[in-house]
Amino acid sequence: MDQPSGRSFMQVLCEKYSPENFPYRRGPGMGVHVPATPQGSPMKDRLNLPSVLVLNSCGITCAGDENEIAAFCAHVSELDLSDNKLEDWHEVSKIVSNVPHLEFLNLSSNPLSLSVLERRCAGSFAGVRKLVLNNSKTSWETVHTILQELPDLEELFLCLNDYETVSCSPVCCQSLKLLHITDNNLQDWTEIRKLGIMFPSLDTLILANNNLTTIEESEDSLARLFPNLRSINLHKSGLHCWEDIDKLNAFPKLEEVKLLGIPLLQSYTTEERRKLLIARLPSIVKLNGSIVADGEREDSERFFIRYYMEFPEEEVPFRYHELVTKYGKLEPLAVVDLRPQSSAKVEVHFQDKVEEMSIRLDQTVAELKKQLKTVVQLSTSNMLLFYLDHEAPFGPEEMKYNSRALHSYGIRDGDKLYVESRMK
């Protein structure tokens, strides 16, 4: 059902968190706050407000009475205003400036692209630590203003904003630890390097679903650009050569990498992809969300050596020589045929006769008895059949179940079958 348009933040707040829609709850968990009633606010003593307000998809276009916001929201720490109709940063500022303890703000999918955020309004965001601007088409000019006025910003989400370039801020943001900038169109590494300049303390960089084609940077420069980067997500990027993967080793603190769905890996099996990546990235402890244990690392590095040992010298990566120094030159793994044996040569004993036969192991006991009829001159109904494993210590085993498959007995070349008549 479509929400009515043109509603204020305060109007929606009063509707959603009235006692009828949001009953007061005691006990640990929600931390529900019911402030004392100020004069002129007959609704205030009736609202039960948690410290986390979720007002997404409510058709909000404006703030409403600022005094009311200040009275109701003094304790609020998280505010979700995603998928509303806020198109003016000034209205957003009216809301935020009256929520003094706000640390998390989600403005995703609000049409804010045509509005300019002025510095005097941006100051009201000063306490925010986590800011989500996904699909808001927020301009880089506005992002720069926010960065200058949010000294404690730690996490910034800029996904789905149609960015093709990155505009460098005149001021570095030293506080930012996590940047989530997926699903844009950042294809050129010269744009990504600007993120390192703007956010020198960045710990986590999530670049999934950008068509980044290569990492055009020297290893020394990469180390200077991202000195604190611990985790990078390059899912569904356009990387297509191993040299780009090797360059990830230049990030001095990198320990987690995500690399699913890149063109480089399409021609490899699932096992090859993981082992070749682990072997090339000696410092990572987590790949594609899975911990890399010490045993898996050793297996992968040995696999890497054997994988490249038959390649021409000019095609062997430098990492191969490093691992040969570590493990020595390895022998190729023996090829073991693990397919089940399809036939066996056995001795058939009947009375004082012994005949060597080849029998199919995919047949049943009943079918074998039919095959033995001409050898022992007995009808199948008058035939008792025993199997002797030449390594078994317990003597012959009667093959009494006609429908049982021969391969289930583990018959091998050299074993013996004994036939006796039921009527002696």
Salt bridges, closest charged atoms under 4 A:
GLU15 OE1 - ARG7 NH1 2.51
GLU20 OE2 - ARG46 NH2 3.02
GLU91 OE2 - LYS94 NZ 3.17
GLU118 OE1 - ARG120 NE 2.85
GLU149 OE2 - ARG119 NE 2.58
GLU154 OE2 - ARG129 NH1 3.03
GLU155 OE2 - LYS130 NZ 4.00
GLU191 OE1 - LYS194 NZ 2.97
ASP203 OD1 - ARG230 NE 3.32
GLU217 OE1 - ARG193 NE 2.91
ASP246 OD2 - ARG280 NH1 3.00
GLU255 OE2 - ARG230 NH1 3.68
GLU256 OE1 - ARG230 NH1 3.53
GLU271 OE2 - LYS275 NZ 2.93
GLU296 OE2 - ARG274 NE 2.58
GLU298 OE2 - ARG302 NE 3.12
GLU301 OE2 - ARG297 NH1 3.43
GLU301 OE2 - ARG319 NH2 3.21
GLU301 OE1 - LYS326 NZ 2.91
GLU313 OE2 - HIS321 NE2 3.37
GLU322 OE1 - ARG319 NH1 3.06
ASP337 OD2 - ARG339 NH2 2.74
GLU347 OE1 - HIS349 NE2 3.03
ASP362 OD1 - ARG360 NE 2.97
ASP389 OD1 - ARG412 NH2 3.06
GLU391 OE2 - HIS390 NE2 3.96
GLU391 OE1 - ARG412 NH2 3.74
GLU397 OE2 - ARG404 NH1 3.72
ASP415 OD1 - HIS390 ND1 2.43
GLU420 OE1 - LYS424 NZ 3.28
